[in-house]
Amino acid sequence: MGAGREISAAAGMAPAPRQSGARPGRGRISKTGNTRLRRIAHLSALGASKSRSRLRTYSPGLQEKGKPPQVALIALDANCCVLARQLYGPANRTRTAFFPRMAELARRQAELDVPPTKPI
């Protein structure tokens, strides 16, 4: 899972068209993916939209371009998923600067020749 579209599809935030015959309807998110991941991404997007981070300007920027508020928030959800993948993905299993206890446990496991535990 590398691309942003794949991550948003795994979380169930991929767009799903809603059409019947000649009458096009408003699309929605598919909700077929991981419910927990979608919920965590949504809560983190809500927090980011109210914080002093750079992500705060992402959703209003989309709204200025004409997107509805909920669509802009779902786009921020997907953006939070991509950022979390970049920070905590398989390339960065142990982040010693942020989690020194994790680095210490990994060092002890390496000394004991214990296979590393699965990341959360």
Secondary structure, 3 states (H helix, E strand, C coil): CCCHHHHHHHCCCCEECCEECCEECCCEECCCCCHHHHHHHHHHHHHHHHCCCHHHHHHHHHHHCCCCHHHHHHHHHHHHHHHHHHHHCHHHCCCCCCCHHHHHHHHHHHHHCCCCCCCC
